[in-house]
């Protein structure tokens, strides 16, 4: 599985180690990914997602998984997160109607 956050799309980046003598060697910056179980209030289930810890802080700031996914752009979400977003939007539309 790719090292990519399922909610923000954050992935690996490439840079340089720079020595005191200004020698540059390639290095990789990897996101801090963890498998986290997040609960959806609208669907009444919890889902395991592989997300970065910065994304987890953002989810907490937005008030949970449901508000975060409804605000998120479809282009950065993984297919699994996109299915969750559509299910949550459908469920909230049914409650509103």
Residue pairs with C-beta under 8 A, 6 or more apart in sequence:
1 50
2 11
3 11
3 12
3 30
3 31
3 33
4 10
4 11
4 31
4 78
5 11
5 31
5 33
5 50
5 51
5 52
5 55
6 49
6 50
6 51
6 77
6 78
6 80
6 81
7 49
7 51
7 52
7 55
7 58
7 59
7 68
7 69
7 72
7 76
7 77
7 78
7 81
8 51
8 52
8 54
8 55
8 58
8 72
8 76
9 75
9 76
9 77
9 78
10 31
10 52
10 54
10 55
11 31
12 28
12 29
12 30
12 31
13 28
13 29
14 26
14 27
14 28
14 29
15 26
15 27
15 28
15 29
16 24
16 25
16 26
16 27
17 24
17 25
17 26
17 27
18 24
19 25
31 52
31 54
32 52
32 53
32 54
33 50
33 51
33 52
34 50
34 51
34 52
34 53
34 56
35 48
35 49
35 50
36 48
36 49
36 50
36 51
36 56
37 46
37 47
37 48
38 46
38 47
38 49
38 59
38 64
38 65
39 45
39 46
39 47
39 64
39 65
40 46
40 47
40 64
40 65
40 66
40 84
40 88
41 64
41 65
41 66
42 66
42 88
42 91
42 92
42 95
43 84
43 87
43 88
43 91
47 65
47 80
47 84
49 80
49 81
51 59
58 68
59 65
59 68
62 68
62 71
65 84
66 88
66 92
69 77
69 81
69 84
69 85
69 88
70 85
70 88
70 89
70 92
72 81
72 85
74 82
74 85
77 85
